[in-house]
Amino acid sequence: MKTLASSLGNYLPLIVIGGVLLFFGVLILVIILIKKHFSGLQIKKDDIDEKTAVQQELDRILVPIDDEDIKKEMENASKAVEEDKTKSEDAKKD
C-alpha cells in the first residue's frame, strides 16, 4: 500500500521549487503594495538638468588647487596639450 509520503517523493523537487517561487512571488507583491500605499517609501523624481547634475558632481569631487607650483605645472601641461593638438591638426592638413 502506498503512503502519501512515498507518492509525493517523486514530486518533491517540483514541490520545493514551486514553494520557493510562490514564497518570493508573494514577497514581491507585498513589497509592491507597501511601496504603493506608503508615501514615505516612494521614489522621489527631481527634475534636474543633466548639466546641473554633472556640475554638482564635479564640484563635490574636485578640489581646487591651492599650491602655486602645481598651478603653473598644470598650465604648462595644458599649453603643451594645445600645442600638440595644433601640430597634429596642421600635420593632417598637409
Secondary structure, DSSP 8 states (H G I E B T S, - for coil): ---HHHHHGGGHHHHHHHHHHHHHHHHHHHHHHHHHH-GGGS-------HHHHHHHHHHHH------HHHHHHHHHHHHHHHHHHHHHHHHHH-
